[in-house]
Amino acid sequence: MGKPRVGIVGSGTVAQALGAGFAKKGWEVVVGTRDPGKLAGWKATAGPGVRIGSFQEAAKFGSIVVLAVKGTVAEQALQAAGIDHLKGKTVLDACNPIADAAPEDGVLRYVTGPNESLMEKLQKLAPEARLVKAFSCIGSHFMVDPKFPGGKPTMFICGDDANSKKEAAAVCEEFGFEVSDMGTAKAARAIEPLAMLWCIPGIRENSWTHAFKLLQA
Ligand SMILES: NC(=O)c1ccc[n+]([C@@H]2O[C@H](COP(=O)([O-])OP(=O)(O)OC[C@H]3O[C@@H](n4cnc5c(N)ncnc54)[C@H](OP(=O)(O)O)[C@@H]3O)[C@@H](O)[C@H]2O)c1
């Protein structure tokens, strides 16, 4: 059997952290961007398992695809990646619908309201893709093999396809998280705002070294 293949649509800190993480764990990786030149320096550090391509090349390449782009353009980026390339694939959606307007008292503004979510919009746009919310409320520095004194952080996931959630959960566990499945895509309405909460100590006090853990009795 060949190595597992992941295509990452996006080139920012999340794409770079996850790209390097997948490569470290033996996956073949294509990172997609509109501007491949800007990743030359990063690629040199990320190892031989990583190639740089377009959004389309990344989407086509991966048996799993990660979407890690600016939330306000995520629908555009998904379209640019080619909805057809995502048919039947698990798409890990790390995006948050953060508005361009400045945070208020450390609280990010979102472009979505409480009874909707970015992931539901993306799922509607690509009905044959199998979106799973993941890696959306943990800082990029802690996405791969996080070490916290309290043990493994929790990765909250959700999505409409049970098999894709299993696939996503396996990735999250491989990356050092315990997984808590919150149900269907509608649960993204609750998971996406966790990133607002996660960012408050960062924006207010420049403290970014925390993660969520669900404690169960
Ligand atoms: N930063 C974190 O620690 C963190 C943690 C959890 C979740 N997230 C979420 O993960 C996502 C990625 O975050 P990030 O900080 O890595 O990067 P980002 O700066 O939010 O997004 C960068 C990506 O967005 C793409 N992009 C920007 N404008 C675009 C446009 N007009 N059309 C198409 N694509 C466009 C860029 O494309 P090019 O490659 O072509 O430049 C790039 O790939 C965000 O939704 C963020 O909320 C971030």
The ligand as an SDF file (V2000), in Angstrom:
LIG
                    3D

 48 52  0  0  0  0  0  0  0  0999 V2000
   -3.9540   30.6990   12.7530 N   0  0  0  0  0  0  0  0  0  0  0  0
   -4.3970   29.7760   13.6230 C   0  0  0  0  0  0  0  0  0  0  0  0
   -3.7140   29.4290   14.6140 O   0  0  0  0  0  0  0  0  0  0  0  0
   -5.7250   29.1170   13.3940 C   0  0  0  0  0  0  0  0  0  0  0  0
   -6.1500   28.1050   14.2600 C   0  0  0  0  0  0  0  0  0  0  0  0
   -7.3470   27.4130   14.0130 C   0  0  0  0  0  0  0  0  0  0  0  0
   -8.1030   27.7650   12.8930 C   0  0  0  0  0  0  0  0  0  0  0  0
   -7.6870   28.7750   12.0670 N   0  0  0  0  0  0  0  0  0  0  0  0
   -8.4940   29.0660   10.8700 C   0  0  0  0  0  0  0  0  0  0  0  0
   -7.8430   28.4090    9.7810 O   0  0  0  0  0  0  0  0  0  0  0  0
   -7.9630   29.1670    8.5820 C   0  0  0  0  0  0  0  0  0  0  0  0
   -6.5590   29.4530    8.0430 C   0  0  0  0  0  0  0  0  0  0  0  0
   -5.8910   30.3030    8.9430 O   0  0  0  0  0  0  0  0  0  0  0  0
   -4.3950   30.7840    8.6950 P   0  0  0  0  0  0  0  0  0  0  0  0
   -4.0560   31.6610    9.8450 O   0  0  0  0  0  0  0  0  0  0  0  0
   -3.5210   29.6240    8.3840 O   0  0  0  0  0  0  0  0  0  0  0  0
   -4.4390   31.5870    7.3380 O   0  0  0  0  0  0  0  0  0  0  0  0
   -5.2750   32.8530    6.8300 P   0  0  0  0  0  0  0  0  0  0  0  0
   -4.3650   34.0190    6.7780 O   0  0  0  0  0  0  0  0  0  0  0  0
   -6.5460   32.9890    7.5770 O   0  0  0  0  0  0  0  0  0  0  0  0
   -5.6190   32.3830    5.3360 O   0  0  0  0  0  0  0  0  0  0  0  0
   -4.6150   32.2490    4.3980 C   0  0  0  0  0  0  0  0  0  0  0  0
   -5.1500   31.4880    3.2310 C   0  0  0  0  0  0  0  0  0  0  0  0
   -6.3270   32.1100    2.7050 O   0  0  0  0  0  0  0  0  0  0  0  0
   -6.1990   32.2020    1.3110 C   0  0  0  0  0  0  0  0  0  0  0  0
   -6.8680   33.3780    0.7760 N   0  0  0  0  0  0  0  0  0  0  0  0
   -6.8030   34.6520    1.2410 C   0  0  0  0  0  0  0  0  0  0  0  0
   -7.5410   35.4640    0.4410 N   0  0  0  0  0  0  0  0  0  0  0  0
   -8.0540   34.6820   -0.5300 C   0  0  0  0  0  0  0  0  0  0  0  0
   -8.9070   34.9130   -1.6460 C   0  0  0  0  0  0  0  0  0  0  0  0
   -9.3710   36.1470   -1.9150 N   0  0  0  0  0  0  0  0  0  0  0  0
   -9.2470   33.8720   -2.4340 N   0  0  0  0  0  0  0  0  0  0  0  0
   -8.7880   32.6320   -2.1640 C   0  0  0  0  0  0  0  0  0  0  0  0
   -7.9770   32.3320   -1.1170 N   0  0  0  0  0  0  0  0  0  0  0  0
   -7.6240   33.3460   -0.3250 C   0  0  0  0  0  0  0  0  0  0  0  0
   -4.7130   32.3440    1.0650 C   0  0  0  0  0  0  0  0  0  0  0  0
   -4.4710   31.9300   -0.2560 O   0  0  0  0  0  0  0  0  0  0  0  0
   -3.0060   31.9460   -0.9130 P   0  0  0  0  0  0  0  0  0  0  0  0
   -2.3700   30.6760   -0.4650 O   0  0  0  0  0  0  0  0  0  0  0  0
   -3.2840   31.9240   -2.3560 O   0  0  0  0  0  0  0  0  0  0  0  0
   -2.3370   33.1780   -0.4100 O   0  0  0  0  0  0  0  0  0  0  0  0
   -4.1380   31.4240    2.1050 C   0  0  0  0  0  0  0  0  0  0  0  0
   -4.0570   30.1170    1.6180 O   0  0  0  0  0  0  0  0  0  0  0  0
   -8.7380   30.4300    8.9510 C   0  0  0  0  0  0  0  0  0  0  0  0
  -10.0900   30.2650    8.5920 O   0  0  0  0  0  0  0  0  0  0  0  0
   -8.5670   30.5350   10.4650 C   0  0  0  0  0  0  0  0  0  0  0  0
   -9.6730   31.1650   11.0920 O   0  0  0  0  0  0  0  0  0  0  0  0
   -6.5250   29.4460   12.2970 C   0  0  0  0  0  0  0  0  0  0  0  0
  1  2  1  0
  2  3  2  0
  2  4  1  0
  4  5  1  0
  4 48  2  0
  5  6  2  0
  6  7  1  0
  7  8  2  0
  8  9  1  0
  8 48  1  0
  9 10  1  0
  9 46  1  0
 10 11  1  0
 11 12  1  0
 11 44  1  0
 12 13  1  0
 13 14  1  0
 14 15  2  0
 14 16  1  0
 14 17  1  0
 17 18  1  0
 18 19  2  0
 18 20  1  0
 18 21  1  0
 21 22  1  0
 22 23  1  0
 23 24  1  0
 23 42  1  0
 24 25  1  0
 25 26  1  0
 25 36  1  0
 26 27  1  0
 26 35  1  0
 27 28  2  0
 28 29  1  0
 29 30  1  0
 29 35  2  0
 30 31  1  0
 30 32  2  0
 32 33  1  0
 33 34  2  0
 34 35  1  0
 36 37  1  0
 36 42  1  0
 37 38  1  0
 38 39  2  0
 38 40  1  0
 38 41  1  0
 42 43  1  0
 44 45  1  0
 44 46  1  0
 46 47  1  0
M  CHG  2   8   1  16  -1
M  END
$$$$
